[in-house]
């Protein structure tokens, strides 16, 4: 997962050929790898003239396609990605371009437009033959190359330093920063803000011994940490969303997505390995996205659902998920995923009816028996939109307490840290409202009310996904302090009023 070549190209009209290229890096060791791994399909990196011609031809082709509406084979290529970027935006301009070099094809080229005047280009290493071309999603060097280009672009257009000439000054720093960000063609740190902070930190400021301060950093990782106490912190954070209607004709929906956050404080050149485990009856993780620092992941982990598996194999993978990676200097998301959880953690039923000048509501909640009954917090928020100012509240709860925020027309039922042994909680309330109503939300009347649940559970995930602390290994061998954690948090957990109307996503039978 390396980069063969890297260009910073200025597209100013007055730029001559060689003044266009403000920075150019070619890595001979990676080029030798490409020659060996690509075999007969190997092609050298494009020259400056060929690269400028390619960018210009592609831009004209896209403009012609935009104005004429004609189809274009290069643009319709499913491996090509394009996105129009505004004058101050950062985005992907094109991926998977082909450069013709002496009758051969240098592929894939990744191009990012940082500003209308600056293009960033890199040629990642393809660890295998180029013919037939593998899908871009299967090439491990592509996400690393994109992360490097996007980090460079974000550094160039930092909104906090938008002074005249700031971009040119930052481009001038790339020649030095690339020795640390991408030593020997292997991206080590793609966040250039973190890179500058590490370079500005005086040697030994973290309390290292004199022997550690004098130990030189390896050339392939010049910014390796020098700390007394090695530490590896990994946490799994899952988020559950749900919309519940309480009707037979409308099914409830829910979804789970999560990420594995990692922070490593290690000496020398750490090579970390860890397992992500699931219970025996757990559901497999889907849409798994890996950080570019992951080394040689299992093909079953990175194979996208839209790409057929080799030899017609099954794309589902139940783990354990083994990750081997060289961690960046700062915290990062090792991976993110989605999962199809069989049940929502909390089911609810909400009824609200308007009688004269009072709202009568009933809320019943039930915690699923497989969910951990221990919360950091659990509350149900009931907004009373357009019902008028709250004058008085009479209520009965099976647990917790109810608070009325009269200035916000909001009821907050705080259940606390545990459900009762029955795993059920109920609220019955009669809310008196003033007859002087002020329209607050024209899209929601009294009957179109809802309840939003907010909760957080530590040391628990709905999928059962967890980091196995016994599987964490560090090379060179060291005994770091290991901290593993997991949590489940709710987001947009909505229960609609059964007696009113609610927005529903309708799918015609033709698309079912």
C-alpha positions as CSV (number, residue, x, y, z in Angstrom):
1,X,0.0,0.0,0.0
2,X,2.4,2.6,-1.3
3,X,2.5,5.5,-3.7
4,X,4.7,5.4,-6.8
5,X,4.6,9.1,-7.6
6,X,3.1,12.4,-6.4
7,X,2.5,15.7,-8.1
8,X,1.4,19.2,-7.0
9,X,0.3,21.0,-10.2
10,X,-0.5,24.7,-10.6
11,X,-3.1,25.4,-13.3
12,X,-2.6,29.1,-13.4
13,X,-2.8,30.4,-17.0
14,X,0.6,32.1,-16.8
15,X,2.4,29.0,-15.6
16,X,5.0,27.5,-17.9
17,X,5.5,23.8,-18.2
18,X,8.0,23.3,-15.4
19,X,6.6,26.1,-13.2
20,X,3.3,24.2,-13.2
21,X,4.8,21.4,-11.1
22,X,5.4,23.0,-7.7
23,X,6.3,19.6,-6.2
24,X,7.1,16.2,-7.7
25,X,8.1,13.0,-5.9
26,X,9.0,9.7,-7.4
27,X,9.9,6.8,-5.2
28,X,12.4,4.4,-6.8
29,X,11.8,1.6,-4.3
30,X,8.1,1.6,-4.9
31,X,8.7,1.8,-8.7
32,X,10.8,-1.3,-8.4
33,X,8.0,-3.1,-6.6
34,X,5.6,-2.0,-9.3
35,X,7.9,-3.4,-12.0
36,X,8.1,-6.7,-10.2
37,X,4.4,-7.0,-9.2
38,X,2.8,-5.7,-12.5
39,X,4.9,-8.0,-14.7
40,X,4.3,-7.5,-18.4
41,X,1.5,-5.0,-17.7
42,X,3.9,-2.6,-16.0
43,X,4.0,1.0,-17.3
44,X,6.2,3.8,-16.0
45,X,4.8,6.9,-14.4
46,X,3.7,9.6,-16.8
47,X,6.0,12.5,-17.6
48,X,5.0,16.1,-16.9
49,X,3.8,16.7,-20.4
50,X,1.7,13.6,-20.4
51,X,0.2,14.4,-17.1
52,X,-0.8,17.9,-18.1
53,X,-2.2,16.6,-21.4
54,X,-4.3,14.0,-19.5
55,X,-5.7,16.6,-17.0
56,X,-6.6,19.0,-19.8
57,X,-8.1,16.4,-22.0
58,X,-10.2,15.0,-19.2
59,X,-11.5,18.5,-18.2
60,X,-12.4,19.2,-21.8
61,X,-14.1,15.8,-22.1
62,X,-16.1,16.5,-19.0
63,X,-17.1,20.0,-20.2
64,X,-18.2,18.6,-23.6
65,X,-20.1,15.8,-21.9
66,X,-21.9,18.4,-19.6
67,X,-22.9,20.7,-22.4
68,X,-23.8,18.2,-25.2
69,X,-25.2,15.4,-23.1
70,X,-23.4,12.8,-25.2
71,X,-22.2,9.6,-23.6
72,X,-18.5,9.2,-23.0
73,X,-16.9,5.8,-22.3
74,X,-14.3,7.2,-19.9
75,X,-16.9,9.1,-17.9
76,X,-19.4,6.2,-17.8
77,X,-16.7,3.9,-16.5
78,X,-18.0,2.5,-13.2
79,X,-14.5,2.8,-11.7
80,X,-14.3,6.5,-12.5
81,X,-15.5,9.0,-9.8
82,X,-16.1,12.6,-10.5
83,X,-17.5,15.5,-8.6
84,X,-17.9,19.1,-9.4
85,X,-16.2,21.2,-6.8
86,X,-16.9,24.9,-6.1
87,X,-14.3,27.5,-5.9
88,X,-13.6,27.1,-2.2
89,X,-14.4,23.4,-1.8
90,X,-12.2,20.3,-1.5
91,X,-13.3,17.2,-3.3
92,X,-12.5,14.3,-5.6
93,X,-12.1,15.5,-9.2
94,X,-11.4,12.2,-10.8
95,X,-10.2,8.7,-9.8
96,X,-9.0,5.9,-12.0
97,X,-7.7,8.0,-14.9
98,X,-5.5,6.3,-17.5
99,X,-2.3,8.0,-18.8
100,X,-0.9,6.8,-22.1
101,X,2.9,6.5,-21.7
102,X,4.6,5.5,-24.9
103,X,1.7,3.3,-25.9
104,X,1.2,1.8,-22.5
105,X,-1.2,2.7,-19.7
106,X,-0.2,4.1,-16.3
107,X,-3.2,3.4,-14.1
108,X,-4.9,4.3,-11.8
109,X,-4.2,8.0,-11.4
110,X,-6.0,9.8,-8.5
111,X,-6.6,13.6,-9.0
112,X,-7.9,15.9,-6.3
113,X,-8.6,19.6,-6.9
114,X,-7.8,21.6,-3.8
115,X,-8.7,25.0,-5.4
116,X,-9.5,26.0,-9.0
117,X,-5.8,26.7,-9.5
118,X,-4.3,23.6,-7.8
119,X,-4.5,19.9,-8.6
120,X,-3.0,17.1,-6.5
121,X,-2.2,13.9,-8.3
122,X,-0.8,10.6,-7.2
123,X,-0.2,7.2,-8.7
124,X,-0.7,4.4,-6.2
125,X,0.9,1.0,-6.3
126,X,-1.2,-1.9,-7.6
127,X,0.1,-5.1,-6.0
128,X,-0.6,-7.4,-8.9
129,X,-1.1,-7.4,-12.7
130,X,-2.8,-4.5,-14.3
131,X,-4.5,-6.6,-17.0
132,X,-7.3,-7.4,-16.5
133,X,-7.8,-4.3,-14.4
134,X,-9.1,-5.0,-10.9
135,X,-11.9,-2.9,-9.5
136,X,-10.7,0.3,-7.8
137,X,-12.3,-0.8,-4.5
138,X,-10.1,-3.9,-4.4
139,X,-6.8,-1.9,-4.8
140,X,-5.4,-1.3,-1.3
141,X,-3.3,1.6,-2.4
142,X,-6.3,3.7,-3.6
143,X,-7.7,4.6,-0.2
144,X,-4.2,5.5,1.1
145,X,-3.6,7.7,-2.0
146,X,-6.9,9.4,-1.6
147,X,-6.4,10.0,2.1
148,X,-3.0,11.5,1.4
149,X,-4.4,13.8,-1.3
150,X,-7.3,14.9,0.8
151,X,-5.1,15.6,3.7
152,X,-2.9,17.8,1.5
153,X,-5.9,19.6,0.1
154,X,-7.4,20.2,3.5
155,X,-4.0,21.6,4.6
156,X,-3.9,23.9,1.6
157,X,-7.4,25.4,2.0
158,X,-7.5,25.8,5.8
159,X,-10.2,28.3,6.4
160,X,-8.5,29.6,9.5
161,X,-5.5,30.9,7.4
162,X,-7.2,32.3,4.3
163,X,-4.7,35.2,3.9
164,X,-3.5,36.2,0.4
165,X,-0.6,34.0,-0.6
166,X,-1.3,31.4,2.2
167,X,-1.9,28.6,-0.3
168,X,1.5,29.3,-2.1
169,X,3.2,29.3,1.3
170,X,1.7,26.0,2.3
171,X,2.6,24.4,-1.0
172,X,6.2,25.4,-0.5
173,X,6.2,23.4,2.8
174,X,5.3,20.1,1.0
175,X,8.8,19.4,0.0
176,X,9.9,19.2,3.6
177,X,6.6,17.7,5.0
178,X,6.6,14.8,2.6
179,X,9.7,13.4,4.1
180,X,7.7,12.9,7.3
181,X,4.2,12.3,5.8
182,X,5.2,9.8,3.1
183,X,8.7,8.4,3.7
184,X,9.8,6.0,1.0
185,X,6.4,6.3,-0.7
186,X,4.4,4.9,2.2
187,X,1.9,7.3,3.7
188,X,2.6,7.5,7.5
189,X,0.6,10.6,8.5
190,X,-2.1,12.1,6.3
191,X,-3.2,14.8,8.7
192,X,-0.8,17.7,8.1
193,X,-2.0,19.6,11.2
194,X,-1.0,16.7,13.4
195,X,2.3,16.6,11.5
196,X,3.1,20.2,12.1
197,X,2.2,19.8,15.8
198,X,4.6,16.8,16.1
199,X,7.4,18.7,14.4
200,X,6.9,21.7,16.6
201,X,7.1,19.6,19.8
202,X,10.6,19.8,21.3
203,X,12.5,16.5,21.5
204,X,12.0,14.9,24.9
205,X,9.1,17.1,26.0
206,X,7.0,14.1,26.9
207,X,9.4,13.1,29.7
208,X,11.6,10.5,27.9
209,X,14.9,9.4,29.2
210,X,18.2,10.7,27.8
211,X,18.9,7.4,26.1
212,X,15.5,7.6,24.3
213,X,16.1,11.2,23.3
214,X,19.4,10.2,21.7
215,X,18.0,7.2,19.9
216,X,17.5,8.3,16.2
217,X,14.1,7.7,14.6
218,X,14.0,5.2,11.7
219,X,14.0,6.8,8.3
220,X,10.7,5.0,7.3
221,X,8.9,6.5,10.3
222,X,10.7,9.7,11.2
223,X,8.1,10.9,13.7
224,X,7.8,7.8,15.8
225,X,6.7,8.6,19.4
226,X,9.1,8.4,22.3
227,X,7.1,7.9,25.4
228,X,7.8,6.1,28.7
229,X,4.5,4.3,29.1
230,X,3.3,2.6,25.9
231,X,-0.5,2.7,25.6
232,X,-3.1,1.1,23.2
233,X,-6.7,2.4,23.6
234,X,-9.4,0.8,21.4
235,X,-13.1,1.4,21.8
236,X,-16.2,0.2,19.9
237,X,-19.0,2.9,19.6
238,X,-22.3,1.8,18.2
239,X,-25.3,4.1,17.4
240,X,-28.8,2.9,17.1
241,X,-31.6,4.7,15.3
242,X,-35.2,3.7,15.3
243,X,-38.7,5.0,14.2
244,X,-41.6,3.2,15.8
245,X,-45.3,3.7,14.8
246,X,-47.1,1.1,17.0
247,X,-49.3,0.1,14.1
248,X,-49.9,-3.2,12.4
249,X,-50.1,-1.7,8.9
250,X,-46.7,0.2,9.3
251,X,-43.6,-1.8,10.4
252,X,-41.1,-0.3,12.8
253,X,-37.6,0.4,11.4
254,X,-34.2,0.5,13.1
255,X,-30.6,0.5,12.1
256,X,-27.2,0.1,13.8
257,X,-23.9,1.6,12.7
258,X,-20.6,1.7,14.6
259,X,-16.9,2.5,14.5
260,X,-13.7,1.3,16.2
261,X,-11.8,4.3,17.6
262,X,-8.1,3.8,18.3
263,X,-5.3,5.7,19.9
264,X,-1.7,4.3,20.2
265,X,1.2,5.8,22.1
266,X,4.1,3.6,21.3
267,X,7.8,3.8,20.8
268,X,9.8,3.1,17.6
269,X,7.8,1.7,14.6
270,X,4.8,0.0,16.0
271,X,3.0,-2.7,14.1
272,X,-0.2,-3.4,15.9
273,X,-2.6,-6.3,15.5
274,X,-6.0,-6.8,17.1
275,X,-9.1,-8.9,16.7
276,X,-12.7,-7.6,16.5
277,X,-15.0,-10.4,17.7
278,X,-18.7,-11.2,17.5
279,X,-20.8,-13.6,19.6
280,X,-21.5,-17.1,18.1
281,X,-25.1,-16.1,17.3
282,X,-24.2,-12.5,16.2
283,X,-25.0,-10.9,12.9
284,X,-22.1,-10.2,10.5
285,X,-20.8,-6.6,10.0
286,X,-21.7,-5.0,6.7
287,X,-20.3,-2.0,4.7
288,X,-17.0,-2.3,6.5
289,X,-14.7,0.7,5.7
290,X,-11.1,0.4,6.8
291,X,-8.6,3.2,7.7
292,X,-5.8,3.4,5.1
293,X,-3.2,2.4,7.7
294,X,-4.6,-1.2,7.8
295,X,-2.0,-3.5,6.2
296,X,-2.9,-6.3,3.9
297,X,-6.5,-6.9,5.2
298,X,-8.4,-10.0,4.5
299,X,-10.0,-9.7,1.0
300,X,-13.4,-10.6,2.6
301,X,-13.1,-7.5,4.7
302,X,-12.6,-5.0,1.9
303,X,-14.7,-6.6,-0.8
304,X,-17.6,-4.2,-1.5
305,X,-21.1,-5.6,-1.8
306,X,-21.3,-4.3,-5.4
307,X,-18.3,-6.3,-6.5
308,X,-18.7,-10.0,-7.1
309,X,-16.4,-12.2,-4.8
310,X,-13.8,-14.3,-6.6
311,X,-14.9,-17.8,-7.6
312,X,-18.5,-17.0,-6.7
313,X,-17.7,-17.0,-2.9
314,X,-20.0,-15.8,-0.2
315,X,-19.5,-12.1,0.7
316,X,-20.8,-12.5,4.3
317,X,-18.1,-12.8,6.9
318,X,-18.7,-13.5,10.6
319,X,-15.2,-12.9,12.0
320,X,-13.2,-12.7,14.0
321,X,-12.0,-9.7,12.1
322,X,-8.2,-9.4,12.2
323,X,-6.6,-6.0,11.7
324,X,-2.9,-5.3,11.4
325,X,-2.0,-1.7,11.1
326,X,0.7,1.0,11.7
327,X,-1.2,3.6,13.8
328,X,-0.9,7.3,13.0
329,X,0.3,9.7,15.6
330,X,-3.2,10.9,16.6
331,X,-6.4,9.1,17.4
332,X,-8.3,7.7,14.4
333,X,-11.2,5.5,13.3
334,X,-9.8,2.1,12.5
335,X,-13.0,1.0,10.8
336,X,-16.7,1.8,10.5
337,X,-19.5,-0.6,9.8
338,X,-23.3,-1.2,9.7
339,X,-25.3,-4.2,10.9
340,X,-28.8,-5.6,10.7
341,X,-29.7,-5.9,14.4
342,X,-32.6,-8.4,14.9
343,X,-34.4,-6.3,17.5
344,X,-34.5,-2.7,18.7
345,X,-33.2,-2.3,22.3
346,X,-36.3,-0.5,23.5
347,X,-39.9,-0.8,22.1
348,X,-42.5,1.8,23.0
349,X,-46.1,2.8,22.6
350,X,-47.2,6.4,22.7
351,X,-50.8,7.8,22.8
352,X,-51.7,11.4,23.0
353,X,-55.2,12.8,22.8
354,X,-56.6,16.4,23.1
355,X,-59.6,16.9,25.3
356,X,-60.7,20.5,25.7
357,X,-57.8,22.4,27.3
358,X,-55.7,19.5,28.3
359,X,-53.5,16.8,26.7
360,X,-53.8,13.2,27.9
361,X,-50.9,11.1,27.1
362,X,-49.7,7.5,27.9
363,X,-46.2,6.2,27.2
364,X,-45.2,2.6,27.7
365,X,-41.6,1.4,27.3
366,X,-40.2,-2.1,27.3
367,X,-36.5,-3.0,27.4
368,X,-35.6,-6.1,25.5
369,X,-34.4,-8.9,27.8
370,X,-31.1,-9.4,25.9
371,X,-30.1,-5.7,26.4
372,X,-27.9,-4.7,29.4
373,X,-30.1,-3.1,32.0
374,X,-27.6,-0.4,33.1
375,X,-27.5,3.1,31.6
376,X,-25.4,6.1,31.9
377,X,-28.7,8.0,31.4
378,X,-32.1,7.3,30.0
379,X,-34.7,10.0,29.3
380,X,-37.8,10.4,27.1
381,X,-38.4,13.9,25.7
382,X,-42.0,14.7,24.7
383,X,-42.5,18.0,22.9
384,X,-46.0,19.4,22.9
385,X,-46.0,21.4,19.7
386,X,-48.8,23.9,19.1
387,X,-50.8,22.8,22.1
388,X,-50.4,26.1,23.9
389,X,-48.4,27.0,27.0
390,X,-48.3,24.4,29.8
391,X,-50.3,25.5,32.9
392,X,-50.2,22.4,35.1
393,X,-49.2,18.7,35.0
394,X,-50.7,15.7,36.8
395,X,-48.8,12.5,36.2
396,X,-48.0,9.0,37.5
397,X,-44.8,7.1,36.6
398,X,-43.7,3.6,37.4
399,X,-40.1,4.8,37.9
400,X,-38.1,7.9,37.6
401,X,-39.4,11.4,37.6
402,X,-41.1,13.9,35.2
403,X,-40.1,17.4,34.6
404,X,-42.1,20.1,32.7
405,X,-40.2,22.9,30.9
406,X,-43.0,25.3,30.5
407,X,-41.0,27.9,28.5
408,X,-40.2,25.2,25.9
409,X,-43.5,23.2,26.0
410,X,-41.5,20.1,26.7
411,X,-41.9,17.2,29.1
412,X,-38.8,15.2,30.1
413,X,-39.2,11.8,31.7
414,X,-36.0,10.8,33.4
415,X,-36.0,7.0,34.0
416,X,-32.5,6.9,35.4
417,X,-29.9,4.2,35.2
418,X,-32.1,1.1,35.4
419,X,-35.5,-0.3,34.3
420,X,-37.5,-2.1,37.0
421,X,-37.2,-5.9,37.2
422,X,-40.2,-6.3,34.9
423,X,-38.1,-4.3,32.2
424,X,-41.2,-2.2,31.7
425,X,-41.8,1.5,32.5
426,X,-45.0,3.5,32.0
427,X,-46.1,7.2,32.2
428,X,-49.6,8.5,32.4
429,X,-50.0,12.3,32.4
430,X,-52.7,14.9,32.0
431,X,-51.2,18.2,30.9
432,X,-53.2,21.4,31.2
433,X,-52.6,24.0,28.5
434,X,-53.7,27.5,28.0
435,X,-56.3,28.4,25.4
436,X,-54.0,31.0,24.0
437,X,-52.1,29.0,21.4
438,X,-49.1,30.2,19.5
439,X,-48.1,28.3,16.4
440,X,-44.6,27.0,16.9
441,X,-44.2,24.3,14.3
442,X,-46.5,24.5,11.4
443,X,-45.4,20.9,10.3
444,X,-46.7,19.3,13.5
445,X,-50.0,19.6,15.2
446,X,-51.1,18.2,18.6
447,X,-51.9,14.7,17.3
448,X,-48.7,14.5,15.2
449,X,-46.6,14.3,18.3
450,X,-43.7,12.0,19.1
451,X,-41.3,10.9,21.8
452,X,-37.6,11.0,21.5
453,X,-35.6,8.5,23.6
454,X,-32.0,9.4,24.6
455,X,-29.9,6.8,26.3
456,X,-26.3,5.5,26.6
457,X,-25.1,2.1,27.7
458,X,-21.4,1.5,28.6
459,X,-19.6,-1.8,28.1
460,X,-22.3,-3.0,25.7
461,X,-23.0,-3.1,21.9
462,X,-26.2,-4.3,20.2
463,X,-24.2,-6.5,17.8
464,X,-22.0,-7.9,20.5
465,X,-19.0,-6.5,18.7
466,X,-15.9,-6.1,20.9
467,X,-12.1,-5.8,20.8
468,X,-10.4,-8.9,22.2
469,X,-7.7,-7.5,24.5
470,X,-5.8,-10.8,24.5
471,X,-5.4,-10.6,20.7
472,X,-3.6,-7.2,20.7
473,X,0.0,-7.6,19.7
474,X,2.7,-5.0,19.1
475,X,5.8,-5.4,17.1
476,X,8.6,-4.8,18.1
477,X,7.5,-6.8,21.2
478,X,6.3,-4.5,24.0
479,X,3.8,-4.7,26.9
480,X,1.6,-1.7,26.5
481,X,-1.2,-0.7,28.8
482,X,-4.4,-1.9,27.1
483,X,-7.7,0.0,27.4
484,X,-10.7,-1.5,25.6
485,X,-14.2,-0.2,25.8
486,X,-17.5,-0.3,24.0
487,X,-20.8,1.7,24.2
488,X,-24.2,2.0,22.7
489,X,-25.8,5.4,22.1
490,X,-29.2,6.3,20.7
491,X,-29.7,8.8,17.9
492,X,-33.0,9.9,16.4
493,X,-34.9,7.2,18.4
494,X,-38.5,8.3,17.7
495,X,-41.8,6.9,18.8
496,X,-44.8,8.5,17.0
497,X,-48.3,9.0,18.5
498,X,-50.5,6.1,17.6
499,X,-53.6,8.3,17.4
500,X,-52.1,10.8,14.9
501,X,-50.3,11.0,11.6
502,X,-46.7,10.3,11.1
503,X,-44.3,10.6,8.1
504,X,-43.8,7.2,6.5
505,X,-41.4,6.2,3.7
506,X,-43.5,4.5,1.1
507,X,-42.1,2.0,-1.3
508,X,-44.2,1.0,-4.4
509,X,-44.7,-2.7,-5.0
510,X,-42.5,-2.4,-8.1
511,X,-39.5,-1.6,-5.9
512,X,-40.3,-3.8,-3.0
